[in-house]
Structure formats: C-alpha cells, structure tokens
Amino acid sequence: MARYDRLGRTYSVTRRADPRIAGIIARALEDAQSVVNIGAGTGSYEPPQTVVAVEPRAMIAQRPARAAPPAQAVAEHLPLRDNCVDAALAVLTIHHWTDVAAGIAEMRRIARHRIVVLTWDPAKMSTDFWLLSEYLPAAARADAALAVPLDRLTALLGNAVVTPVPVPHDCTDGFGAAFWRRPAAYLDPAVQAGMSLMTLISPQLLHPGLERLAADLASGRWAKDHADLLHRDELDLGYRLVIADA
C-alpha cells in the first residue's frame, strides 16, 4: 500500500479519465441510479450517480470538491448496508486488494443489480504490448504476478460477461499501455511518476530497457518495427470490463 500511496500523489494530473473509456463504463452501468465506487482514488471514471466513493488511502485529499463523498475504508470491509445501491464499480483497483474474494463478496452484498470491474488480462498484455514484450520483460512478469486472473474473477462473480476495452491512440489517462502509439512518453519522468508499471521492478531492471527504447526511437528502429501501429486508432492490449448481475 505504501508504494501505491507514493505513486498516487500525481494521479490527479497524470490519470485523467479518457471519455471513450468512461463511456464504455457508463454503458455497462446501464440505468443504475446509485453507484458505489470502490478503490475510487481521485475519482477517475466515477459516474455522476455515485453516492459513495470508497478509498483507503491519502488519495482522498486529491479528490475534487464536486466529487462524491468519500468513505475511508477497504473493499474487504465496506461500511455500507446490504443491497444499498443499484451498482458497485471497481476501476483498475482489484489488484491492490489484500483479499479479492472478500472484496467481491462485499460488492455482491451491497449491490442490488450490477457489478462492474475494469481490470486487465496479463497474458494478453505481456504478449501484445511491445513495451513489455520487447523492452521490459521483467515488468511483464511482475505485472502478471500482480494481476487478478480473469478466470478467478469470473468464478467469484459467477455470471460475468467479459468485454475488451480498447485503448485509444490518444488516450488521456496515463495508465500502463496508454501510450502504445506515443512511445517517447515512456521516457518522460512525469509520465513514469503516475504509472504503477514503472514501479514494479527495480531501477536496475527498468533503466536498461528504457535506454534501449530511447536508442531505438533515435535510430528510427522502433518506427520501422512498429509501422503497423502508426495508423491504428485503437488497440486491444488486454484491458477488460467484467460485468455481472449482483
């Protein structure tokens, strides 16, 4: 948690919701009139019908004044009564939970109709995302160890539908694969500061890969090797929306 608290200090700047991804999440929530956002952070992707934002960390201080009222708590022990909201939402957070089964059980307890979880498939990301497969294989292994396997998540939810969430080429949210068509961004310390991917491995393993990326960008090798990406508008890199009836 301490690592995430340090990383989260820049989230209000580096992790701005992308409207296209926000639209996918909004459609998944359908006609829910009340939502609890669990692991809410600074409020990215928080729908306007959110009634409570659950967040255990100091990131509560970064939430804008107009955001939903926060409750300082953890997913495994939600301070909410049974069946109190239409939907429970968790956006790129379940990998931080200490007990995923308990957190999902709590989501099912409080939600009357729907559960929506945005997460990622580490197998897809490690093979299809060039930064991990070509430059940071140690980060790919650490990412896979951190992620919650999709089959485990769907088993816990029981009746889940899994939908790919493609990443736009100009994504405004600075998560790990957001800059797949803008490779120079991964060399920017400001971008790195808001990206948990860059904190998964030691500097000794991180820096050589980034130095090779810098060299390949300077020589034109990256553009040559990835010419097929340069005209793509979006790319499936393993992000998944998991939707289940409560």
Secondary structure as the mmCIF struct_conf table of DSSP 4:
data_model
#
loop_
_struct_conf.conf_type_id
_struct_conf.id
_struct_conf.beg_label_comp_id
_struct_conf.beg_label_asym_id
_struct_conf.beg_label_seq_id
_struct_conf.end_label_comp_id
_struct_conf.end_label_asym_id
_struct_conf.end_label_seq_id
HELX_RH_AL_P HELX_RH_AL_P1 ALA A 2 LEU A 7
HELX_RH_3T_P HELX_RH_3T_P1 GLY A 8 THR A 10
HELX_RH_AL_P HELX_RH_AL_P2 TYR A 11 THR A 14
STRN STRN1 ARG A 15 ARG A 15
HELX_LH_PP_P HELX_LH_PP_P1 ARG A 16 ASP A 18
HELX_RH_AL_P HELX_RH_AL_P3 PRO A 19 LEU A 29
TURN_TY1_P TURN_TY1_P1 GLU A 30 ASP A 31
BEND BEND1 GLN A 33 GLN A 33
STRN STRN2 VAL A 35 ILE A 38
TURN_TY1_P TURN_TY1_P2 GLY A 39 GLY A 39
TURN_TY1_P TURN_TY1_P3 GLY A 41 THR A 42
TURN_TY1_P TURN_TY1_P4 SER A 44 TYR A 45
TURN_TY1_P TURN_TY1_P5 PRO A 48 GLN A 49
STRN STRN3 THR A 50 VAL A 54
BEND BEND2 ARG A 57 ARG A 57
HELX_RH_3T_P HELX_RH_3T_P2 ALA A 58 GLN A 62
BEND BEND3 ARG A 63 ARG A 63
TURN_TY1_P TURN_TY1_P6 ALA A 65 ARG A 66
BEND BEND4 ALA A 67 ALA A 67
HELX_LH_PP_P HELX_LH_PP_P2 ALA A 68 PRO A 69
STRN STRN4 PRO A 70 ALA A 71
STRN STRN5 VAL A 74 VAL A 74
TURN_TY1_P TURN_TY1_P7 ALA A 75 GLU A 76
STRN STRN6 HIS A 77 HIS A 77
BEND BEND5 LEU A 80 LEU A 80
TURN_TY1_P TURN_TY1_P8 ASP A 82 ASN A 83
STRN STRN7 VAL A 85 VAL A 91
BEND BEND6 LEU A 92 LEU A 92
HELX_RH_3T_P HELX_RH_3T_P3 ILE A 94 HIS A 96
BEND BEND7 THR A 98 THR A 98
HELX_RH_AL_P HELX_RH_AL_P4 VAL A 100 ILE A 110
STRN STRN8 ALA A 111 TRP A 120
HELX_RH_AL_P HELX_RH_AL_P5 PRO A 122 ASP A 128
HELX_RH_AL_P HELX_RH_AL_P6 TRP A 130 TRP A 130
HELX_RH_PI_P HELX_RH_PI_P1 LEU A 131 TYR A 135
HELX_RH_AL_P HELX_RH_AL_P7 PRO A 137 LEU A 146
BEND BEND8 ALA A 147 ALA A 147
HELX_LH_PP_P HELX_LH_PP_P3 VAL A 148 PRO A 149
HELX_RH_AL_P HELX_RH_AL_P8 LEU A 150 LEU A 157
BEND BEND9 GLY A 158 ASN A 159
STRN STRN9 VAL A 161 PRO A 164
HELX_LH_PP_P HELX_LH_PP_P4 PRO A 166 PRO A 166
STRN STRN10 VAL A 167 PRO A 168
TURN_TY1_P TURN_TY1_P9 HIS A 169 ASP A 170
BEND BEND10 THR A 172 THR A 172
STRN STRN11 ASP A 173 ASP A 173
TURN_TY1_P TURN_TY1_P10 GLY A 176 ARG A 181
HELX_RH_3T_P HELX_RH_3T_P4 PRO A 183 LEU A 187
HELX_RH_AL_P HELX_RH_AL_P9 PRO A 189 ALA A 193
TURN_TY1_P TURN_TY1_P11 GLY A 194 GLY A 194
HELX_RH_3T_P HELX_RH_3T_P5 SER A 196 THR A 199
BEND BEND11 LEU A 200 ILE A 201
HELX_RH_AL_P HELX_RH_AL_P10 PRO A 203 SER A 219
TURN_TY1_P TURN_TY1_P12 GLY A 220 GLY A 220
HELX_RH_AL_P HELX_RH_AL_P11 ARG A 221 ASP A 225
TURN_TY1_P TURN_TY1_P13 HIS A 226 HIS A 226
HELX_RH_3T_P HELX_RH_3T_P6 ALA A 227 LEU A 229
TURN_TY1_P TURN_TY1_P14 LEU A 230 HIS A 231
BEND BEND12 ASP A 233 ASP A 233
STRN STRN12 GLU A 234 LEU A 235
BEND BEND13 GLY A 238 GLY A 238
STRN STRN13 TYR A 239 ASP A 245
#
